[in-house]
């Protein structure tokens, strides 16, 4: 019987000051409160996110800085997944790390549909917690874009190598702009 909960927290950028970033703090605090309600005996906590908004700090490292400072519960073991820069890459890396087991995935709320699609392709059993924490992402138009265009692009990229290449080009362009 499995007693260890496998949890992936998808990154959300690497803020300039991880300890004092409101979005980062709200996201991770909500994740910890959810874990507390689940009452697992132990948690294998995978922080997923590579070098996106900063070249000197990965999204996973930024989350770990916050969690280390605000005292992660003793029942959690932290592991960093820093290779991926997209949601898809992060979930594939998580799958490779945990194998065929039930998982819990945390993400920004507007990404929940995209994460649900990708998780359904990778995991047999999963639960997704979408957390609202970024005021900019609460905009109805942003949510509509995420649940239509972004979801359609991820679905098409899953099935077509050319669309995947286009999606990777879009991500590289976005990262160049952010850095």
PyMOL CGO cylinders between C-alpha atoms (Angstrom):
from pymol import cmd
from pymol.cgo import CYLINDER

trace = [
    CYLINDER, 0.00, 0.00, 0.00, 1.36, 3.40, -1.02, 0.3, 1, 1, 1, 1, 1, 1,
    CYLINDER, 1.36, 3.40, -1.02, 1.60, 5.89, 1.80, 0.3, 1, 1, 1, 1, 1, 1,
    CYLINDER, 1.60, 5.89, 1.80, 3.75, 8.47, 0.10, 0.3, 1, 1, 1, 1, 1, 1,
    CYLINDER, 3.75, 8.47, 0.10, 1.88, 11.13, -1.84, 0.3, 1, 1, 1, 1, 1, 1,
    CYLINDER, 1.88, 11.13, -1.84, 3.56, 12.20, -5.10, 0.3, 1, 1, 1, 1, 1, 1,
    CYLINDER, 3.56, 12.20, -5.10, 2.94, 15.90, -5.66, 0.3, 1, 1, 1, 1, 1, 1,
    CYLINDER, 2.94, 15.90, -5.66, 4.01, 18.20, -8.50, 0.3, 1, 1, 1, 1, 1, 1,
    CYLINDER, 4.01, 18.20, -8.50, 3.91, 21.97, -8.08, 0.3, 1, 1, 1, 1, 1, 1,
    CYLINDER, 3.91, 21.97, -8.08, 4.16, 23.56, -11.51, 0.3, 1, 1, 1, 1, 1, 1,
    CYLINDER, 4.16, 23.56, -11.51, 6.33, 26.67, -11.50, 0.3, 1, 1, 1, 1, 1, 1,
    CYLINDER, 6.33, 26.67, -11.50, 5.13, 30.15, -12.23, 0.3, 1, 1, 1, 1, 1, 1,
    CYLINDER, 5.13, 30.15, -12.23, 8.19, 32.16, -13.12, 0.3, 1, 1, 1, 1, 1, 1,
    CYLINDER, 8.19, 32.16, -13.12, 11.18, 33.04, -10.98, 0.3, 1, 1, 1, 1, 1, 1,
    CYLINDER, 11.18, 33.04, -10.98, 10.50, 36.41, -9.34, 0.3, 1, 1, 1, 1, 1, 1,
    CYLINDER, 10.50, 36.41, -9.34, 13.27, 38.87, -8.56, 0.3, 1, 1, 1, 1, 1, 1,
    CYLINDER, 13.27, 38.87, -8.56, 12.66, 38.42, -4.83, 0.3, 1, 1, 1, 1, 1, 1,
    CYLINDER, 12.66, 38.42, -4.83, 11.11, 34.96, -4.29, 0.3, 1, 1, 1, 1, 1, 1,
    CYLINDER, 11.11, 34.96, -4.29, 10.51, 35.50, -0.57, 0.3, 1, 1, 1, 1, 1, 1,
    CYLINDER, 10.51, 35.50, -0.57, 8.52, 38.68, -1.07, 0.3, 1, 1, 1, 1, 1, 1,
    CYLINDER, 8.52, 38.68, -1.07, 6.64, 37.98, -4.29, 0.3, 1, 1, 1, 1, 1, 1,
    CYLINDER, 6.64, 37.98, -4.29, 2.91, 38.01, -3.54, 0.3, 1, 1, 1, 1, 1, 1,
    CYLINDER, 2.91, 38.01, -3.54, 1.95, 35.60, -6.32, 0.3, 1, 1, 1, 1, 1, 1,
    CYLINDER, 1.95, 35.60, -6.32, 4.64, 33.07, -5.41, 0.3, 1, 1, 1, 1, 1, 1,
    CYLINDER, 4.64, 33.07, -5.41, 3.79, 33.28, -1.72, 0.3, 1, 1, 1, 1, 1, 1,
    CYLINDER, 3.79, 33.28, -1.72, 0.03, 33.01, -2.19, 0.3, 1, 1, 1, 1, 1, 1,
    CYLINDER, 0.03, 33.01, -2.19, 0.41, 30.03, -4.55, 0.3, 1, 1, 1, 1, 1, 1,
    CYLINDER, 0.41, 30.03, -4.55, 2.74, 28.08, -2.27, 0.3, 1, 1, 1, 1, 1, 1,
    CYLINDER, 2.74, 28.08, -2.27, 0.80, 28.94, 0.90, 0.3, 1, 1, 1, 1, 1, 1,
    CYLINDER, 0.80, 28.94, 0.90, -2.43, 27.67, -0.73, 0.3, 1, 1, 1, 1, 1, 1,
    CYLINDER, -2.43, 27.67, -0.73, -0.62, 24.50, -1.83, 0.3, 1, 1, 1, 1, 1, 1,
    CYLINDER, -0.62, 24.50, -1.83, 0.63, 23.86, 1.72, 0.3, 1, 1, 1, 1, 1, 1,
    CYLINDER, 0.63, 23.86, 1.72, -2.85, 24.44, 3.17, 0.3, 1, 1, 1, 1, 1, 1,
    CYLINDER, -2.85, 24.44, 3.17, -4.30, 21.94, 0.68, 0.3, 1, 1, 1, 1, 1, 1,
    CYLINDER, -4.30, 21.94, 0.68, -1.65, 19.36, 1.61, 0.3, 1, 1, 1, 1, 1, 1,
    CYLINDER, -1.65, 19.36, 1.61, -2.45, 19.95, 5.27, 0.3, 1, 1, 1, 1, 1, 1,
    CYLINDER, -2.45, 19.95, 5.27, -6.13, 19.14, 4.60, 0.3, 1, 1, 1, 1, 1, 1,
    CYLINDER, -6.13, 19.14, 4.60, -5.16, 15.92, 2.77, 0.3, 1, 1, 1, 1, 1, 1,
    CYLINDER, -5.16, 15.92, 2.77, -3.20, 14.76, 5.85, 0.3, 1, 1, 1, 1, 1, 1,
    CYLINDER, -3.20, 14.76, 5.85, -0.70, 12.53, 4.06, 0.3, 1, 1, 1, 1, 1, 1,
    CYLINDER, -0.70, 12.53, 4.06, 1.81, 10.56, 6.15, 0.3, 1, 1, 1, 1, 1, 1,
    CYLINDER, 1.81, 10.56, 6.15, 4.56, 11.67, 3.78, 0.3, 1, 1, 1, 1, 1, 1,
    CYLINDER, 4.56, 11.67, 3.78, 4.88, 13.73, 0.61, 0.3, 1, 1, 1, 1, 1, 1,
    CYLINDER, 4.88, 13.73, 0.61, 7.38, 13.53, -2.22, 0.3, 1, 1, 1, 1, 1, 1,
    CYLINDER, 7.38, 13.53, -2.22, 7.12, 17.16, -3.36, 0.3, 1, 1, 1, 1, 1, 1,
    CYLINDER, 7.12, 17.16, -3.36, 8.39, 17.85, -6.87, 0.3, 1, 1, 1, 1, 1, 1,
    CYLINDER, 8.39, 17.85, -6.87, 8.89, 21.53, -7.66, 0.3, 1, 1, 1, 1, 1, 1,
    CYLINDER, 8.89, 21.53, -7.66, 8.83, 21.79, -11.45, 0.3, 1, 1, 1, 1, 1, 1,
    CYLINDER, 8.83, 21.79, -11.45, 10.13, 24.62, -13.56, 0.3, 1, 1, 1, 1, 1, 1,
    CYLINDER, 10.13, 24.62, -13.56, 13.31, 25.49, -15.36, 0.3, 1, 1, 1, 1, 1, 1,
    CYLINDER, 13.31, 25.49, -15.36, 15.02, 28.76, -16.17, 0.3, 1, 1, 1, 1, 1, 1,
    CYLINDER, 15.02, 28.76, -16.17, 12.26, 30.82, -17.75, 0.3, 1, 1, 1, 1, 1, 1,
    CYLINDER, 12.26, 30.82, -17.75, 12.01, 34.42, -16.57, 0.3, 1, 1, 1, 1, 1, 1,
    CYLINDER, 12.01, 34.42, -16.57, 15.53, 34.38, -15.10, 0.3, 1, 1, 1, 1, 1, 1,
    CYLINDER, 15.53, 34.38, -15.10, 18.68, 32.63, -16.28, 0.3, 1, 1, 1, 1, 1, 1,
    CYLINDER, 18.68, 32.63, -16.28, 20.26, 32.63, -12.80, 0.3, 1, 1, 1, 1, 1, 1,
    CYLINDER, 20.26, 32.63, -12.80, 17.30, 31.10, -10.92, 0.3, 1, 1, 1, 1, 1, 1,
    CYLINDER, 17.30, 31.10, -10.92, 14.92, 28.34, -11.97, 0.3, 1, 1, 1, 1, 1, 1,
    CYLINDER, 14.92, 28.34, -11.97, 11.22, 28.38, -11.13, 0.3, 1, 1, 1, 1, 1, 1,
    CYLINDER, 11.22, 28.38, -11.13, 11.80, 25.28, -8.98, 0.3, 1, 1, 1, 1, 1, 1,
    CYLINDER, 11.80, 25.28, -8.98, 14.62, 26.98, -7.05, 0.3, 1, 1, 1, 1, 1, 1,
    CYLINDER, 14.62, 26.98, -7.05, 12.48, 30.09, -6.50, 0.3, 1, 1, 1, 1, 1, 1,
    CYLINDER, 12.48, 30.09, -6.50, 9.73, 27.96, -4.96, 0.3, 1, 1, 1, 1, 1, 1,
    CYLINDER, 9.73, 27.96, -4.96, 12.25, 26.08, -2.81, 0.3, 1, 1, 1, 1, 1, 1,
    CYLINDER, 12.25, 26.08, -2.81, 13.67, 29.36, -1.46, 0.3, 1, 1, 1, 1, 1, 1,
    CYLINDER, 13.67, 29.36, -1.46, 10.18, 30.38, -0.31, 0.3, 1, 1, 1, 1, 1, 1,
    CYLINDER, 10.18, 30.38, -0.31, 9.35, 26.94, 1.14, 0.3, 1, 1, 1, 1, 1, 1,
    CYLINDER, 9.35, 26.94, 1.14, 12.69, 26.71, 2.99, 0.3, 1, 1, 1, 1, 1, 1,
    CYLINDER, 12.69, 26.71, 2.99, 12.17, 30.15, 4.51, 0.3, 1, 1, 1, 1, 1, 1,
    CYLINDER, 12.17, 30.15, 4.51, 8.56, 29.57, 5.57, 0.3, 1, 1, 1, 1, 1, 1,
    CYLINDER, 8.56, 29.57, 5.57, 9.20, 26.10, 7.00, 0.3, 1, 1, 1, 1, 1, 1,
    CYLINDER, 9.20, 26.10, 7.00, 8.09, 23.21, 4.90, 0.3, 1, 1, 1, 1, 1, 1,
    CYLINDER, 8.09, 23.21, 4.90, 6.34, 20.51, 6.98, 0.3, 1, 1, 1, 1, 1, 1,
    CYLINDER, 6.34, 20.51, 6.98, 8.57, 17.66, 8.17, 0.3, 1, 1, 1, 1, 1, 1,
    CYLINDER, 8.57, 17.66, 8.17, 6.56, 15.07, 6.22, 0.3, 1, 1, 1, 1, 1, 1,
    CYLINDER, 6.56, 15.07, 6.22, 7.66, 16.65, 2.89, 0.3, 1, 1, 1, 1, 1, 1,
    CYLINDER, 7.66, 16.65, 2.89, 10.73, 15.69, 0.90, 0.3, 1, 1, 1, 1, 1, 1,
    CYLINDER, 10.73, 15.69, 0.90, 11.55, 18.24, -1.80, 0.3, 1, 1, 1, 1, 1, 1,
    CYLINDER, 11.55, 18.24, -1.80, 12.89, 17.36, -5.23, 0.3, 1, 1, 1, 1, 1, 1,
    CYLINDER, 12.89, 17.36, -5.23, 13.61, 19.82, -8.01, 0.3, 1, 1, 1, 1, 1, 1,
    CYLINDER, 13.61, 19.82, -8.01, 12.68, 19.28, -11.66, 0.3, 1, 1, 1, 1, 1, 1,
    CYLINDER, 12.68, 19.28, -11.66, 14.54, 22.04, -13.50, 0.3, 1, 1, 1, 1, 1, 1,
    CYLINDER, 14.54, 22.04, -13.50, 14.86, 20.82, -17.09, 0.3, 1, 1, 1, 1, 1, 1,
    CYLINDER, 14.86, 20.82, -17.09, 11.46, 21.83, -18.43, 0.3, 1, 1, 1, 1, 1, 1,
    CYLINDER, 11.46, 21.83, -18.43, 10.34, 25.30, -19.46, 0.3, 1, 1, 1, 1, 1, 1,
    CYLINDER, 10.34, 25.30, -19.46, 6.82, 24.36, -20.57, 0.3, 1, 1, 1, 1, 1, 1,
    CYLINDER, 6.82, 24.36, -20.57, 3.94, 22.77, -18.73, 0.3, 1, 1, 1, 1, 1, 1,
    CYLINDER, 3.94, 22.77, -18.73, 4.22, 19.73, -20.99, 0.3, 1, 1, 1, 1, 1, 1,
    CYLINDER, 4.22, 19.73, -20.99, 7.96, 19.30, -20.37, 0.3, 1, 1, 1, 1, 1, 1,
    CYLINDER, 7.96, 19.30, -20.37, 7.49, 19.69, -16.61, 0.3, 1, 1, 1, 1, 1, 1,
    CYLINDER, 7.49, 19.69, -16.61, 4.75, 17.06, -16.49, 0.3, 1, 1, 1, 1, 1, 1,
    CYLINDER, 4.75, 17.06, -16.49, 6.77, 14.65, -18.65, 0.3, 1, 1, 1, 1, 1, 1,
    CYLINDER, 6.77, 14.65, -18.65, 9.75, 15.09, -16.29, 0.3, 1, 1, 1, 1, 1, 1,
    CYLINDER, 9.75, 15.09, -16.29, 7.45, 14.48, -13.32, 0.3, 1, 1, 1, 1, 1, 1,
    CYLINDER, 7.45, 14.48, -13.32, 6.09, 11.31, -14.96, 0.3, 1, 1, 1, 1, 1, 1,
    CYLINDER, 6.09, 11.31, -14.96, 9.65, 10.04, -15.55, 0.3, 1, 1, 1, 1, 1, 1,
    CYLINDER, 9.65, 10.04, -15.55, 10.48, 10.69, -11.89, 0.3, 1, 1, 1, 1, 1, 1,
    CYLINDER, 10.48, 10.69, -11.89, 7.42, 9.02, -10.32, 0.3, 1, 1, 1, 1, 1, 1,
    CYLINDER, 7.42, 9.02, -10.32, 6.34, 6.38, -12.83, 0.3, 1, 1, 1, 1, 1, 1,
    CYLINDER, 6.34, 6.38, -12.83, 2.85, 4.89, -12.81, 0.3, 1, 1, 1, 1, 1, 1,
    CYLINDER, 2.85, 4.89, -12.81, 1.47, 6.07, -9.51, 0.3, 1, 1, 1, 1, 1, 1,
    CYLINDER, 1.47, 6.07, -9.51, -1.39, 8.31, -8.45, 0.3, 1, 1, 1, 1, 1, 1,
    CYLINDER, -1.39, 8.31, -8.45, -0.33, 11.96, -8.37, 0.3, 1, 1, 1, 1, 1, 1,
    CYLINDER, -0.33, 11.96, -8.37, -1.48, 15.37, -7.22, 0.3, 1, 1, 1, 1, 1, 1,
    CYLINDER, -1.48, 15.37, -7.22, -0.68, 18.37, -9.42, 0.3, 1, 1, 1, 1, 1, 1,
    CYLINDER, -0.68, 18.37, -9.42, -0.85, 22.05, -8.45, 0.3, 1, 1, 1, 1, 1, 1,
    CYLINDER, -0.85, 22.05, -8.45, -1.04, 24.77, -11.09, 0.3, 1, 1, 1, 1, 1, 1,
    CYLINDER, -1.04, 24.77, -11.09, -2.28, 28.31, -11.67, 0.3, 1, 1, 1, 1, 1, 1,
    CYLINDER, -2.28, 28.31, -11.67, -6.07, 28.16, -11.99, 0.3, 1, 1, 1, 1, 1, 1,
    CYLINDER, -6.07, 28.16, -11.99, -6.33, 29.35, -15.60, 0.3, 1, 1, 1, 1, 1, 1,
    CYLINDER, -6.33, 29.35, -15.60, -4.01, 26.50, -16.68, 0.3, 1, 1, 1, 1, 1, 1,
    CYLINDER, -4.01, 26.50, -16.68, -6.19, 23.79, -15.17, 0.3, 1, 1, 1, 1, 1, 1,
    CYLINDER, -6.19, 23.79, -15.17, -7.76, 22.71, -18.50, 0.3, 1, 1, 1, 1, 1, 1,
    CYLINDER, -7.76, 22.71, -18.50, -4.36, 22.46, -20.19, 0.3, 1, 1, 1, 1, 1, 1,
    CYLINDER, -4.36, 22.46, -20.19, -2.87, 20.56, -17.24, 0.3, 1, 1, 1, 1, 1, 1,
    CYLINDER, -2.87, 20.56, -17.24, -5.88, 18.24, -17.18, 0.3, 1, 1, 1, 1, 1, 1,
    CYLINDER, -5.88, 18.24, -17.18, -5.40, 17.38, -20.87, 0.3, 1, 1, 1, 1, 1, 1,
    CYLINDER, -5.40, 17.38, -20.87, -1.66, 16.73, -20.47, 0.3, 1, 1, 1, 1, 1, 1,
    CYLINDER, -1.66, 16.73, -20.47, -2.07, 14.78, -17.23, 0.3, 1, 1, 1, 1, 1, 1,
    CYLINDER, -2.07, 14.78, -17.23, -4.72, 12.58, -18.84, 0.3, 1, 1, 1, 1, 1, 1,
    CYLINDER, -4.72, 12.58, -18.84, -2.14, 11.57, -21.45, 0.3, 1, 1, 1, 1, 1, 1,
    CYLINDER, -2.14, 11.57, -21.45, 0.57, 10.82, -18.89, 0.3, 1, 1, 1, 1, 1, 1,
    CYLINDER, 0.57, 10.82, -18.89, -1.07, 9.54, -15.69, 0.3, 1, 1, 1, 1, 1, 1,
    CYLINDER, -1.07, 9.54, -15.69, -3.73, 6.94, -14.98, 0.3, 1, 1, 1, 1, 1, 1,
    CYLINDER, -3.73, 6.94, -14.98, -4.81, 8.55, -11.70, 0.3, 1, 1, 1, 1, 1, 1,
    CYLINDER, -4.81, 8.55, -11.70, -4.40, 12.21, -10.89, 0.3, 1, 1, 1, 1, 1, 1,
    CYLINDER, -4.40, 12.21, -10.89, -5.97, 15.13, -9.07, 0.3, 1, 1, 1, 1, 1, 1,
    CYLINDER, -5.97, 15.13, -9.07, -5.38, 18.71, -10.15, 0.3, 1, 1, 1, 1, 1, 1,
    CYLINDER, -5.38, 18.71, -10.15, -5.68, 21.71, -7.86, 0.3, 1, 1, 1, 1, 1, 1,
    CYLINDER, -5.68, 21.71, -7.86, -5.90, 24.98, -9.75, 0.3, 1, 1, 1, 1, 1, 1,
    CYLINDER, -5.90, 24.98, -9.75, -5.05, 27.86, -7.46, 0.3, 1, 1, 1, 1, 1, 1,
    CYLINDER, -5.05, 27.86, -7.46, -6.14, 31.44, -8.13, 0.3, 1, 1, 1, 1, 1, 1,
    CYLINDER, -6.14, 31.44, -8.13, -3.36, 33.79, -7.13, 0.3, 1, 1, 1, 1, 1, 1,
    CYLINDER, -3.36, 33.79, -7.13, -2.49, 36.11, -10.01, 0.3, 1, 1, 1, 1, 1, 1,
    CYLINDER, -2.49, 36.11, -10.01, -4.90, 39.03, -10.46, 0.3, 1, 1, 1, 1, 1, 1,
    CYLINDER, -4.90, 39.03, -10.46, -3.91, 39.35, -14.12, 0.3, 1, 1, 1, 1, 1, 1,
    CYLINDER, -3.91, 39.35, -14.12, -5.03, 35.75, -14.76, 0.3, 1, 1, 1, 1, 1, 1,
    CYLINDER, -5.03, 35.75, -14.76, -8.50, 36.31, -13.27, 0.3, 1, 1, 1, 1, 1, 1,
    CYLINDER, -8.50, 36.31, -13.27, -9.49, 38.35, -16.31, 0.3, 1, 1, 1, 1, 1, 1,
    CYLINDER, -9.49, 38.35, -16.31, -12.28, 36.58, -18.21, 0.3, 1, 1, 1, 1, 1, 1,
    CYLINDER, -12.28, 36.58, -18.21, -10.53, 37.06, -21.57, 0.3, 1, 1, 1, 1, 1, 1,
    CYLINDER, -10.53, 37.06, -21.57, -7.33, 35.50, -20.30, 0.3, 1, 1, 1, 1, 1, 1,
    CYLINDER, -7.33, 35.50, -20.30, -9.25, 32.51, -18.96, 0.3, 1, 1, 1, 1, 1, 1,
    CYLINDER, -9.25, 32.51, -18.96, -11.11, 32.15, -22.25, 0.3, 1, 1, 1, 1, 1, 1,
    CYLINDER, -11.11, 32.15, -22.25, -7.81, 32.24, -24.15, 0.3, 1, 1, 1, 1, 1, 1,
    CYLINDER, -7.81, 32.24, -24.15, -6.30, 29.57, -21.87, 0.3, 1, 1, 1, 1, 1, 1,
    CYLINDER, -6.30, 29.57, -21.87, -9.30, 27.25, -22.09, 0.3, 1, 1, 1, 1, 1, 1,
    CYLINDER, -9.30, 27.25, -22.09, -9.60, 27.58, -25.88, 0.3, 1, 1, 1, 1, 1, 1,
    CYLINDER, -9.60, 27.58, -25.88, -6.54, 28.64, -27.89, 0.3, 1, 1, 1, 1, 1, 1,
    CYLINDER, -6.54, 28.64, -27.89, -3.92, 27.41, -25.43, 0.3, 1, 1, 1, 1, 1, 1,
    CYLINDER, -3.92, 27.41, -25.43, -5.75, 24.13, -24.85, 0.3, 1, 1, 1, 1, 1, 1,
    CYLINDER, -5.75, 24.13, -24.85, -6.27, 23.58, -28.59, 0.3, 1, 1, 1, 1, 1, 1,
    CYLINDER, -6.27, 23.58, -28.59, -2.60, 24.29, -29.28, 0.3, 1, 1, 1, 1, 1, 1,
    CYLINDER, -2.60, 24.29, -29.28, -1.48, 21.80, -26.61, 0.3, 1, 1, 1, 1, 1, 1,
    CYLINDER, -1.48, 21.80, -26.61, -3.87, 19.15, -27.94, 0.3, 1, 1, 1, 1, 1, 1,
    CYLINDER, -3.87, 19.15, -27.94, -2.71, 19.66, -31.53, 0.3, 1, 1, 1, 1, 1, 1,
    CYLINDER, -2.71, 19.66, -31.53, 0.96, 19.69, -30.46, 0.3, 1, 1, 1, 1, 1, 1,
    CYLINDER, 0.96, 19.69, -30.46, 0.45, 16.38, -28.65, 0.3, 1, 1, 1, 1, 1, 1,
    CYLINDER, 0.45, 16.38, -28.65, -0.59, 14.74, -31.93, 0.3, 1, 1, 1, 1, 1, 1,
    CYLINDER, -0.59, 14.74, -31.93, 1.50, 16.63, -34.50, 0.3, 1, 1, 1, 1, 1, 1,
    CYLINDER, 1.50, 16.63, -34.50, 5.27, 17.05, -34.60, 0.3, 1, 1, 1, 1, 1, 1,
    CYLINDER, 5.27, 17.05, -34.60, 4.96, 20.20, -36.74, 0.3, 1, 1, 1, 1, 1, 1,
    CYLINDER, 4.96, 20.20, -36.74, 2.53, 21.84, -34.35, 0.3, 1, 1, 1, 1, 1, 1,
    CYLINDER, 2.53, 21.84, -34.35, 4.84, 20.88, -31.46, 0.3, 1, 1, 1, 1, 1, 1,
    CYLINDER, 4.84, 20.88, -31.46, 7.73, 22.61, -33.25, 0.3, 1, 1, 1, 1, 1, 1,
    CYLINDER, 7.73, 22.61, -33.25, 5.55, 25.70, -33.72, 0.3, 1, 1, 1, 1, 1, 1,
    CYLINDER, 5.55, 25.70, -33.72, 4.58, 25.61, -30.02, 0.3, 1, 1, 1, 1, 1, 1,
    CYLINDER, 4.58, 25.61, -30.02, 8.26, 25.37, -29.06, 0.3, 1, 1, 1, 1, 1, 1,
    CYLINDER, 8.26, 25.37, -29.06, 9.06, 28.33, -31.31, 0.3, 1, 1, 1, 1, 1, 1,
    CYLINDER, 9.06, 28.33, -31.31, 6.30, 30.36, -29.62, 0.3, 1, 1, 1, 1, 1, 1,
    CYLINDER, 6.30, 30.36, -29.62, 7.68, 29.46, -26.17, 0.3, 1, 1, 1, 1, 1, 1,
    CYLINDER, 7.68, 29.46, -26.17, 11.25, 30.40, -27.18, 0.3, 1, 1, 1, 1, 1, 1,
    CYLINDER, 11.25, 30.40, -27.18, 9.95, 33.74, -28.47, 0.3, 1, 1, 1, 1, 1, 1,
    CYLINDER, 9.95, 33.74, -28.47, 8.07, 34.33, -25.22, 0.3, 1, 1, 1, 1, 1, 1,
    CYLINDER, 8.07, 34.33, -25.22, 11.13, 33.50, -23.10, 0.3, 1, 1, 1, 1, 1, 1,
    CYLINDER, 11.13, 33.50, -23.10, 13.32, 35.83, -25.16, 0.3, 1, 1, 1, 1, 1, 1,
    CYLINDER, 13.32, 35.83, -25.16, 10.85, 38.62, -24.48, 0.3, 1, 1, 1, 1, 1, 1,
    CYLINDER, 10.85, 38.62, -24.48, 10.67, 37.84, -20.73, 0.3, 1, 1, 1, 1, 1, 1,
    CYLINDER, 10.67, 37.84, -20.73, 14.41, 37.74, -20.21, 0.3, 1, 1, 1, 1, 1, 1,
]
cmd.load_cgo(trace, "trace")
